[in-house]
Amino acid sequence: MGIKKKLGLGFASAVLGVSLVSGGTFAYFSDTAETDNTFAAGTLDLAVDPEVIVNMDNLRPGDYELRTFYLENNGSLDISEVLLETSYEVIDAEGNNTDDFGKHIRVNFLENADKSEGNRYNDIIYSKTLYELQNMSPDAVAKNVLGFENEPSGLPTGTSDTMYVQFEFVDNGEKQNQFQGDELKLKWSFEAR
């Protein structure tokens, strides 16, 4: 075989090799899969039952009332905290108040019974006047006592916490005539987070 034939055969082999390599890179198997995705936000739905916790009429200094109510999580997300905001309005019947009626209405305790441990009460509020509570935002579903018997802090979806509260018109041992006929409208707002 002559040199021309050998070169021609080598060139043809090279062209065939390159065409096989380049042709091989385009010959492959393929498959496709698609996904349809959705992002749906959960819901926070906190309810208070009953909606009116207390209505006290004909109060005199020293009177108190104990009430029970429930915080319910009707949403699809767990609630990690429920902040309590206090506001009130005093209607002065005689126009003679020299003091704030809210300083004389005290929350002796607000207890979350589901977070208590044995004989240790899980007090969210202990002995605070409505006036003092205006500047506070306690967490109503916090566990403030140590122990593992009952629920941890928070309010899981589909559950409720039993709350006990006691309100008192504090008798300060002095004349409190300025409050005769007065009315205090209390608003408690529970904010779930």
C-alpha positions as CSV (number, residue, x, y, z in Angstrom):
1,M,0.0,0.0,0.0
2,G,1.3,3.4,-1.0
3,I,1.7,6.3,1.2
4,K,-1.3,8.1,-0.5
5,K,-3.5,5.2,0.3
6,K,-2.3,5.0,3.9
7,L,-2.8,8.7,4.3
8,G,-6.2,8.6,2.7
9,L,-7.2,5.6,4.8
10,G,-6.0,7.4,8.0
11,F,-7.9,10.5,7.0
12,A,-11.1,8.5,6.3
13,S,-10.7,6.7,9.7
14,A,-10.2,10.0,11.5
15,V,-13.3,11.5,9.8
16,L,-15.3,8.4,10.6
17,G,-14.1,8.6,14.3
18,V,-15.0,12.2,14.6
19,S,-18.4,11.6,13.1
20,L,-19.0,8.7,15.5
21,V,-18.0,10.7,18.5
22,S,-20.0,13.8,17.5
23,G,-23.0,11.7,16.4
24,G,-22.8,9.8,19.7
25,T,-23.1,12.9,21.8
26,F,-26.5,13.7,20.2
27,A,-27.9,10.2,20.5
28,Y,-29.3,9.8,24.0
29,F,-32.4,8.8,25.9
30,S,-34.5,11.5,27.6
31,D,-37.5,11.7,29.9
32,T,-39.4,14.7,31.3
33,A,-41.3,15.0,34.6
34,E,-43.3,18.1,35.7
35,T,-44.6,19.2,39.1
36,D,-47.5,21.4,39.9
37,N,-46.9,23.2,43.2
38,T,-49.1,25.1,45.5
39,F,-48.3,27.4,48.5
40,A,-51.3,27.8,50.8
41,A,-50.9,29.8,54.0
42,G,-52.3,28.3,57.2
43,T,-54.8,30.1,59.4
44,L,-54.7,31.5,62.9
45,D,-58.2,31.4,64.4
46,L,-58.3,32.2,68.1
47,A,-61.7,32.3,69.8
48,V,-62.7,33.3,73.4
49,D,-65.7,31.5,74.9
50,P,-67.7,33.2,76.2
51,E,-67.1,36.5,74.5
52,V,-68.3,38.4,77.6
53,I,-66.2,37.3,80.5
54,V,-67.6,39.5,83.3
55,N,-70.5,41.9,83.9
56,M,-70.5,43.1,87.5
57,D,-73.4,45.4,88.7
58,N,-74.0,47.2,91.9
59,L,-70.4,46.9,93.1
60,R,-69.2,48.1,96.4
61,P,-65.6,48.1,97.6
62,G,-64.5,44.6,98.5
63,D,-66.8,42.8,96.0
64,Y,-65.1,40.2,93.7
65,E,-66.1,37.8,91.0
66,L,-64.5,34.6,89.7
67,R,-65.1,33.7,86.1
68,T,-64.0,30.8,83.8
69,F,-63.5,31.2,80.0
70,Y,-61.7,29.3,77.3
71,L,-59.1,30.2,74.7
72,E,-59.7,28.0,71.6
73,N,-57.5,27.4,68.6
74,N,-59.8,26.8,65.7
75,G,-57.2,27.5,63.0
76,S,-54.9,25.2,61.0
77,L,-51.6,26.4,62.7
78,D,-50.4,26.0,66.2
79,I,-50.3,29.2,68.3
80,S,-47.1,29.9,70.1
81,E,-48.2,32.8,72.1
82,V,-51.4,34.8,72.9
83,L,-50.7,38.3,74.0
84,L,-53.3,40.0,76.2
85,E,-53.8,43.7,75.7
86,T,-55.9,45.7,78.3
87,S,-57.8,48.9,77.7
88,Y,-60.7,50.5,79.5
89,E,-63.0,53.5,79.6
90,V,-64.4,55.0,82.8
91,I,-67.8,56.7,82.7
92,D,-67.8,59.1,85.6
93,A,-71.5,59.3,86.7
94,E,-71.1,62.4,88.9
95,G,-68.2,64.1,87.2
96,N,-66.3,64.2,90.5
97,N,-63.6,61.6,90.1
98,T,-60.2,62.7,91.3
99,D,-58.7,59.2,90.8
100,D,-58.8,56.6,88.0
101,F,-61.4,53.8,88.7
102,G,-59.1,51.4,86.9
103,K,-56.6,51.8,89.8
104,H,-59.3,50.3,92.1
105,I,-60.3,47.3,90.0
106,R,-57.7,44.5,90.4
107,V,-57.2,41.2,88.7
108,N,-56.3,39.0,91.6
109,F,-55.2,36.3,89.2
110,L,-55.6,35.1,85.7
111,E,-54.6,31.4,85.6
112,N,-54.2,29.1,82.7
113,A,-55.3,25.8,84.3
114,D,-54.0,23.6,81.5
115,K,-50.5,24.7,82.1
116,S,-50.6,24.3,86.0
117,E,-48.6,21.7,87.8
118,G,-50.2,19.8,90.7
119,N,-50.9,22.4,93.3
120,R,-48.7,25.1,91.6
121,Y,-51.0,27.5,89.7
122,N,-49.8,28.8,86.3
123,D,-50.7,32.5,86.9
124,I,-50.4,34.7,83.9
125,I,-51.4,37.7,85.9
126,Y,-51.1,38.0,89.7
127,S,-52.5,40.9,91.6
128,K,-52.4,43.7,89.1
129,T,-54.9,46.6,88.7
130,L,-56.4,47.3,85.3
131,Y,-54.4,50.5,85.4
132,E,-51.2,48.5,85.7
133,L,-52.3,46.0,83.0
134,Q,-52.6,48.7,80.4
135,N,-48.8,48.8,80.1
136,M,-48.3,45.0,80.1
137,S,-48.8,42.3,77.4
138,P,-48.7,39.0,79.2
139,D,-48.7,35.7,77.2
140,A,-51.9,33.9,78.2
141,V,-50.7,30.5,76.9
142,A,-47.2,30.6,78.5
143,K,-46.2,27.9,81.0
144,N,-44.8,29.8,83.9
145,V,-44.2,26.9,86.3
146,L,-41.7,24.1,86.0
147,G,-42.9,20.5,85.4
148,F,-43.9,18.0,82.8
149,E,-47.4,16.9,84.0
150,N,-49.4,19.2,81.8
151,E,-49.2,21.1,78.5
152,P,-46.1,23.1,77.5
153,S,-46.5,26.7,76.4
154,G,-48.6,27.4,73.3
155,L,-52.0,26.4,72.0
156,P,-51.9,23.6,69.5
157,T,-54.5,23.5,66.7
158,G,-57.9,22.0,67.7
159,T,-57.3,22.5,71.4
160,S,-58.4,25.0,74.1
161,D,-57.1,26.2,77.4
162,T,-59.2,26.8,80.5
163,M,-58.7,30.2,82.1
164,Y,-59.8,31.3,85.5
165,V,-59.9,35.0,86.4
166,Q,-60.9,36.9,89.5
167,F,-61.8,40.6,89.5
168,E,-62.1,42.7,92.7
169,F,-63.2,46.2,93.5
170,V,-60.5,46.9,96.0
171,D,-61.5,48.3,99.4
172,N,-58.7,50.6,100.3
173,G,-60.1,51.4,103.7
174,E,-60.8,55.0,102.8
175,K,-63.9,56.7,101.4
176,Q,-64.4,55.8,97.8
177,N,-67.6,57.8,97.3
178,Q,-66.3,59.4,94.1
179,F,-66.9,56.0,92.3
180,Q,-70.6,55.7,93.2
181,G,-72.6,55.1,90.0
182,D,-69.4,55.0,87.8
183,E,-69.0,52.4,85.1
184,L,-65.8,50.9,83.8
185,K,-65.9,49.3,80.3
186,L,-63.0,46.8,80.1
187,K,-61.7,45.5,76.7
188,W,-59.3,42.6,76.7
189,S,-57.8,41.8,73.3
190,F,-56.1,38.4,72.8
191,E,-53.6,38.4,69.9
192,A,-52.5,35.1,68.6
193,R,-49.0,34.8,67.2
